[in-house]
Amino acid sequence: MMNELKSKIHDEVNGIDYILVADYYIPITELPEDDDRLIVK
């Protein structure tokens, strides 16, 4: 029997949310809206 994977999970240890993409959980990250720093390469 195959277990159904959740589309989103929350890690209580580090406080990070993850989203399921294909077979991998990727952390959901966002930049703060009030951050005025320039992002350059």
N, CA, C and O atoms as a Tripos MOL2 file, in Angstrom:
@<TRIPOS>MOLECULE
protein
  164   163    41     0     0
PROTEIN
NO_CHARGES

@<TRIPOS>ATOM
      1 N           0.8410   -1.1770    0.0000 N.3       1 MET1
      2 CA          0.0000    0.0000    0.0000 C.3       1 MET1
      3 C           0.8900    1.2450    0.0000 C.2       1 MET1
      4 O           1.8210    1.3490    0.7990 O.2       1 MET1
      5 N           0.6040    2.1700   -0.8840 N.am      2 MET2
      6 CA          1.4030    3.3940   -1.0190 C.3       2 MET2
      7 C           0.8100    4.4970   -0.1510 C.2       2 MET2
      8 O          -0.3950    4.7470   -0.1830 O.2       2 MET2
      9 N           1.6780    5.1600    0.6320 N.am      3 ASN3
     10 CA          1.2170    6.2630    1.4780 C.3       3 ASN3
     11 C           1.0930    7.5380    0.6660 C.2       3 ASN3
     12 O           1.9300    7.8170   -0.1930 O.2       3 ASN3
     13 N           0.0580    8.3070    0.9320 N.am      4 GLU4
     14 CA         -0.1780    9.5840    0.2740 C.3       4 GLU4
     15 C           0.6830   10.6450    0.9570 C.2       4 GLU4
     16 O           0.6230   10.7930    2.1780 O.2       4 GLU4
     17 N           1.4840   11.3870    0.1850 N.am      5 LEU5
     18 CA          2.3200   12.4380    0.7420 C.3       5 LEU5
     19 C           1.5220   13.7270    0.8630 C.2       5 LEU5
     20 O           0.7070   14.0440   -0.0040 O.2       5 LEU5
     21 N           1.7570   14.4630    1.9330 N.am      6 LYS6
     22 CA          1.0840   15.7430    2.1330 C.3       6 LYS6
     23 C           1.6840   16.7760    1.1880 C.2       6 LYS6
     24 O           2.8850   16.7430    0.9220 O.2       6 LYS6
     25 N           0.8590   17.7010    0.6750 N.am      7 SER7
     26 CA          1.3630   18.7150   -0.2540 C.3       7 SER7
     27 C           2.1950   19.7740    0.4640 C.2       7 SER7
     28 O           3.0860   20.3690   -0.1420 O.2       7 SER7
     29 N           1.9200   20.0190    1.7480 N.am      8 LYS8
     30 CA          2.7020   20.9600    2.5640 C.3       8 LYS8
     31 C           2.9350   20.3420    3.9300 C.2       8 LYS8
     32 O           2.0670   19.6570    4.4720 O.2       8 LYS8
     33 N           4.1230   20.5910    4.4820 N.am      9 ILE9
     34 CA          4.4220   20.1420    5.8410 C.3       9 ILE9
     35 C           5.1170   21.2750    6.5850 C.2       9 ILE9
     36 O           5.6860   22.1730    5.9650 O.2       9 ILE9
     37 N           5.0700   21.2310    7.9090 N.am     10 HIS10
     38 CA          5.7340   22.2190    8.7720 C.3      10 HIS10
     39 C           6.6610   21.4750    9.7120 C.2      10 HIS10
     40 O           6.2390   20.5420   10.3950 O.2      10 HIS10
     41 N           7.9310   21.8850    9.7490 N.am     11 ASP11
     42 CA          8.9140   21.2900   10.6530 C.3      11 ASP11
     43 C           8.8880   22.0760   11.9550 C.2      11 ASP11
     44 O           9.2830   23.2420   11.9840 O.2      11 ASP11
     45 N           8.4300   21.4520   13.0260 N.am     12 GLU12
     46 CA          8.3280   22.1160   14.3300 C.3      12 GLU12
     47 C           9.6990   22.4500   14.9080 C.2      12 GLU12
     48 O           9.8150   23.3910   15.6940 O.2      12 GLU12
     49 N          10.7420   21.7010   14.5390 N.am     13 VAL13
     50 CA         12.0810   21.9210   15.0880 C.3      13 VAL13
     51 C          12.6740   23.2370   14.5960 C.2      13 VAL13
     52 O          13.1800   24.0280   15.3920 O.2      13 VAL13
     53 N          12.6140   23.4780   13.2630 N.am     14 ASN14
     54 CA         13.2350   24.6840   12.7220 C.3      14 ASN14
     55 C          12.2220   25.7480   12.2930 C.2      14 ASN14
     56 O          12.6180   26.8500   11.9120 O.2      14 ASN14
     57 N          10.9340   25.4400   12.3480 N.am     15 GLY15
     58 CA          9.8990   26.4080   12.0280 C.3      15 GLY15
     59 C           9.7160   26.6840   10.5410 C.2      15 GLY15
     60 O           9.0710   27.6660   10.1740 O.2      15 GLY15
     61 N          10.2700   25.8350    9.6820 N.am     16 ILE16
     62 CA         10.1950   26.0500    8.2330 C.3      16 ILE16
     63 C           9.0630   25.2160    7.6410 C.2      16 ILE16
     64 O           8.8550   24.0620    8.0170 O.2      16 ILE16
     65 N           8.3260   25.8360    6.6910 N.am     17 ASP17
     66 CA          7.3000   25.1250    5.9370 C.3      17 ASP17
     67 C           7.9170   24.6020    4.6460 C.2      17 ASP17
     68 O           8.8020   25.2360    4.0710 O.2      17 ASP17
     69 N           7.4450   23.4450    4.1970 N.am     18 TYR18
     70 CA          7.9380   22.8270    2.9740 C.3      18 TYR18
     71 C           6.7660   22.4830    2.0760 C.2      18 TYR18
     72 O           5.6790   22.1650    2.5600 O.2      18 TYR18
     73 N           6.9840   22.5460    0.7520 N.am     19 ILE19
     74 CA          5.9830   22.1850   -0.2360 C.3      19 ILE19
     75 C           6.5040   21.0050   -1.0500 C.2      19 ILE19
     76 O           7.6960   20.9200   -1.3470 O.2      19 ILE19
     77 N           5.6100   20.1080   -1.4040 N.am     20 LEU20
     78 CA          5.9830   18.9170   -2.1660 C.3      20 LEU20
     79 C           6.0430   19.2650   -3.6460 C.2      20 LEU20
     80 O           5.0580   19.7220   -4.2250 O.2      20 LEU20
     81 N           7.2130   19.0450   -4.2570 N.am     21 VAL21
     82 CA          7.4120   19.2440   -5.6900 C.3      21 VAL21
     83 C           7.9660   17.9360   -6.2350 C.2      21 VAL21
     84 O           9.0870   17.5430   -5.9110 O.2      21 VAL21
     85 N           7.1710   17.2640   -7.0660 N.am     22 ALA22
     86 CA          7.5190   15.9230   -7.5710 C.3      22 ALA22
     87 C           7.7040   15.0040   -6.3540 C.2      22 ALA22
     88 O           6.7400   14.7490   -5.6320 O.2      22 ALA22
     89 N           8.9170   14.5040   -6.1140 N.am     23 ASP23
     90 CA          9.1820   13.6020   -4.9890 C.3      23 ASP23
     91 C           9.9800   14.2680   -3.8760 C.2      23 ASP23
     92 O          10.4690   13.5830   -2.9780 O.2      23 ASP23
     93 N          10.1200   15.5970   -3.9190 N.am     24 TYR24
     94 CA         10.9830   16.2960   -2.9790 C.3      24 TYR24
     95 C          10.2120   17.3760   -2.2370 C.2      24 TYR24
     96 O           9.3070   18.0000   -2.7900 O.2      24 TYR24
     97 N          10.5770   17.5880   -0.9860 N.am     25 TYR25
     98 CA         10.0480   18.7050   -0.2150 C.3      25 TYR25
     99 C          11.0280   19.8610   -0.3150 C.2      25 TYR25
    100 O          12.2010   19.7240    0.0340 O.2      25 TYR25
    101 N          10.5390   21.0110   -0.7960 N.am     26 ILE26
    102 CA         11.3490   22.2110   -0.9910 C.3      26 ILE26
    103 C          10.9110   23.2400    0.0530 C.2      26 ILE26
    104 O           9.7110   23.4430    0.2410 O.2      26 ILE26
    105 N          11.8700   23.9020    0.7450 N.am     27 PRO27
    106 CA         11.4730   24.9110    1.7330 C.3      27 PRO27
    107 C          10.7690   26.0900    1.0650 C.2      27 PRO27
    108 O          11.1620   26.5340   -0.0130 O.2      27 PRO27
    109 N           9.7330   26.5830    1.7180 N.am     28 ILE28
    110 CA          9.0130   27.7630    1.2410 C.3      28 ILE28
    111 C           9.7030   28.9740    1.8500 C.2      28 ILE28
    112 O           9.6870   29.1670    3.0660 O.2      28 ILE28
    113 N          10.3080   29.7860    0.9930 N.am     29 THR29
    114 CA         11.0290   30.9590    1.4760 C.3      29 THR29
    115 C          10.5150   32.2040    0.7580 C.2      29 THR29
    116 O          10.1150   32.1480   -0.4050 O.2      29 THR29
    117 N          10.5320   33.3100    1.4630 N.am     30 GLU30
    118 CA         10.1180   34.5920    0.9060 C.3      30 GLU30
    119 C          11.0330   35.6800    1.4530 C.2      30 GLU30
    120 O          11.5040   35.5970    2.5870 O.2      30 GLU30
    121 N          11.2780   36.6910    0.6410 N.am     31 LEU31
    122 CA         12.0260   37.8550    1.1170 C.3      31 LEU31
    123 C          11.0790   38.7650    1.8790 C.2      31 LEU31
    124 O           9.9140   38.8900    1.5010 O.2      31 LEU31
    125 N          11.5470   39.4000    2.9360 N.am     32 PRO32
    126 CA         10.6960   40.3500    3.6540 C.3      32 PRO32
    127 C          10.3080   41.5170    2.7500 C.2      32 PRO32
    128 O          11.1350   42.0080    1.9810 O.2      32 PRO32
    129 N           9.0660   41.9600    2.8370 N.am     33 GLU33
    130 CA          8.5890   43.0470    1.9830 C.3      33 GLU33
    131 C           9.2230   44.3860    2.3400 C.2      33 GLU33
    132 O           9.3690   45.2430    1.4690 O.2      33 GLU33
    133 N           9.6010   44.5850    3.5940 N.am     34 ASP34
    134 CA         10.1440   45.8740    4.0160 C.3      34 ASP34
    135 C          11.6650   45.9620    3.9050 C.2      34 ASP34
    136 O          12.2640   46.9090    4.4160 O.2      34 ASP34
    137 N          12.2920   44.9980    3.2500 N.am     35 ASP35
    138 CA         13.7500   44.9900    3.1000 C.3      35 ASP35
    139 C          14.1350   45.7930    1.8540 C.2      35 ASP35
    140 O          13.7600   45.4180    0.7430 O.2      35 ASP35
    141 N          14.8720   46.8830    2.0220 N.am     36 ASP36
    142 CA         15.2360   47.7610    0.9170 C.3      36 ASP36
    143 C          16.6340   47.4800    0.3560 C.2      36 ASP36
    144 O          17.1450   48.2630   -0.4450 O.2      36 ASP36
    145 N          17.2450   46.3910    0.7640 N.am     37 ARG37
    146 CA         18.5810   46.0810    0.2680 C.3      37 ARG37
    147 C          18.5270   45.7070   -1.2130 C.2      37 ARG37
    148 O          17.5730   45.0740   -1.6660 O.2      37 ARG37
    149 N          19.5550   46.1030   -1.9600 N.am     38 LEU38
    150 CA         19.6730   45.8000   -3.3720 C.3      38 LEU38
    151 C          20.1980   44.3760   -3.5320 C.2      38 LEU38
    152 O          21.1930   44.0060   -2.9080 O.2      38 LEU38
    153 N          19.5390   43.5870   -4.3570 N.am     39 ILE39
    154 CA         19.9840   42.2090   -4.6220 C.3      39 ILE39
    155 C          20.6830   42.2140   -5.9750 C.2      39 ILE39
    156 O          20.0660   42.4900   -7.0040 O.2      39 ILE39
    157 N          21.9850   41.9050   -5.9640 N.am     40 VAL40
    158 CA         22.7830   41.9010   -7.1940 C.3      40 VAL40
    159 C          23.5740   40.6140   -7.2720 C.2      40 VAL40
    160 O          23.6890   39.8720   -6.2960 O.2      40 VAL40
    161 N          24.1020   40.3690   -8.4210 N.am     41 LYS41
    162 CA         24.9030   39.1790   -8.6380 C.3      41 LYS41
    163 C          26.3620   39.4950   -8.4060 C.2      41 LYS41
    164 O          27.2120   38.6150   -8.5390 O.2      41 LYS41
@<TRIPOS>BOND
     1     1     2 1
     2     2     3 1
     3     3     4 2
     4     3     5 am
     5     5     6 1
     6     6     7 1
     7     7     8 2
     8     7     9 am
     9     9    10 1
    10    10    11 1
    11    11    12 2
    12    11    13 am
    13    13    14 1
    14    14    15 1
    15    15    16 2
    16    15    17 am
    17    17    18 1
    18    18    19 1
    19    19    20 2
    20    19    21 am
    21    21    22 1
    22    22    23 1
    23    23    24 2
    24    23    25 am
    25    25    26 1
    26    26    27 1
    27    27    28 2
    28    27    29 am
    29    29    30 1
    30    30    31 1
    31    31    32 2
    32    31    33 am
    33    33    34 1
    34    34    35 1
    35    35    36 2
    36    35    37 am
    37    37    38 1
    38    38    39 1
    39    39    40 2
    40    39    41 am
    41    41    42 1
    42    42    43 1
    43    43    44 2
    44    43    45 am
    45    45    46 1
    46    46    47 1
    47    47    48 2
    48    47    49 am
    49    49    50 1
    50    50    51 1
    51    51    52 2
    52    51    53 am
    53    53    54 1
    54    54    55 1
    55    55    56 2
    56    55    57 am
    57    57    58 1
    58    58    59 1
    59    59    60 2
    60    59    61 am
    61    61    62 1
    62    62    63 1
    63    63    64 2
    64    63    65 am
    65    65    66 1
    66    66    67 1
    67    67    68 2
    68    67    69 am
    69    69    70 1
    70    70    71 1
    71    71    72 2
    72    71    73 am
    73    73    74 1
    74    74    75 1
    75    75    76 2
    76    75    77 am
    77    77    78 1
    78    78    79 1
    79    79    80 2
    80    79    81 am
    81    81    82 1
    82    82    83 1
    83    83    84 2
    84    83    85 am
    85    85    86 1
    86    86    87 1
    87    87    88 2
    88    87    89 am
    89    89    90 1
    90    90    91 1
    91    91    92 2
    92    91    93 am
    93    93    94 1
    94    94    95 1
    95    95    96 2
    96    95    97 am
    97    97    98 1
    98    98    99 1
    99    99   100 2
   100    99   101 am
   101   101   102 1
   102   102   103 1
   103   103   104 2
   104   103   105 am
   105   105   106 1
   106   106   107 1
   107   107   108 2
   108   107   109 am
   109   109   110 1
   110   110   111 1
   111   111   112 2
   112   111   113 am
   113   113   114 1
   114   114   115 1
   115   115   116 2
   116   115   117 am
   117   117   118 1
   118   118   119 1
   119   119   120 2
   120   119   121 am
   121   121   122 1
   122   122   123 1
   123   123   124 2
   124   123   125 am
   125   125   126 1
   126   126   127 1
   127   127   128 2
   128   127   129 am
   129   129   130 1
   130   130   131 1
   131   131   132 2
   132   131   133 am
   133   133   134 1
   134   134   135 1
   135   135   136 2
   136   135   137 am
   137   137   138 1
   138   138   139 1
   139   139   140 2
   140   139   141 am
   141   141   142 1
   142   142   143 1
   143   143   144 2
   144   143   145 am
   145   145   146 1
   146   146   147 1
   147   147   148 2
   148   147   149 am
   149   149   150 1
   150   150   151 1
   151   151   152 2
   152   151   153 am
   153   153   154 1
   154   154   155 1
   155   155   156 2
   156   155   157 am
   157   157   158 1
   158   158   159 1
   159   159   160 2
   160   159   161 am
   161   161   162 1
   162   162   163 1
   163   163   164 2
@<TRIPOS>SUBSTRUCTURE
     1 MET1         2 RESIDUE 1 A MET
     2 MET2         6 RESIDUE 1 A MET
     3 ASN3        10 RESIDUE 1 A ASN
     4 GLU4        14 RESIDUE 1 A GLU
     5 LEU5        18 RESIDUE 1 A LEU
     6 LYS6        22 RESIDUE 1 A LYS
     7 SER7        26 RESIDUE 1 A SER
     8 LYS8        30 RESIDUE 1 A LYS
     9 ILE9        34 RESIDUE 1 A ILE
    10 HIS10       38 RESIDUE 1 A HIS
    11 ASP11       42 RESIDUE 1 A ASP
    12 GLU12       46 RESIDUE 1 A GLU
    13 VAL13       50 RESIDUE 1 A VAL
    14 ASN14       54 RESIDUE 1 A ASN
    15 GLY15       58 RESIDUE 1 A GLY
    16 ILE16       62 RESIDUE 1 A ILE
    17 ASP17       66 RESIDUE 1 A ASP
    18 TYR18       70 RESIDUE 1 A TYR
    19 ILE19       74 RESIDUE 1 A ILE
    20 LEU20       78 RESIDUE 1 A LEU
    21 VAL21       82 RESIDUE 1 A VAL
    22 ALA22       86 RESIDUE 1 A ALA
    23 ASP23       90 RESIDUE 1 A ASP
    24 TYR24       94 RESIDUE 1 A TYR
    25 TYR25       98 RESIDUE 1 A TYR
    26 ILE26      102 RESIDUE 1 A ILE
    27 PRO27      106 RESIDUE 1 A PRO
    28 ILE28      110 RESIDUE 1 A ILE
    29 THR29      114 RESIDUE 1 A THR
    30 GLU30      118 RESIDUE 1 A GLU
    31 LEU31      122 RESIDUE 1 A LEU
    32 PRO32      126 RESIDUE 1 A PRO
    33 GLU33      130 RESIDUE 1 A GLU
    34 ASP34      134 RESIDUE 1 A ASP
    35 ASP35      138 RESIDUE 1 A ASP
    36 ASP36      142 RESIDUE 1 A ASP
    37 ARG37      146 RESIDUE 1 A ARG
    38 LEU38      150 RESIDUE 1 A LEU
    39 ILE39      154 RESIDUE 1 A ILE
    40 VAL40      158 RESIDUE 1 A VAL
    41 LYS41      162 RESIDUE 1 A LYS
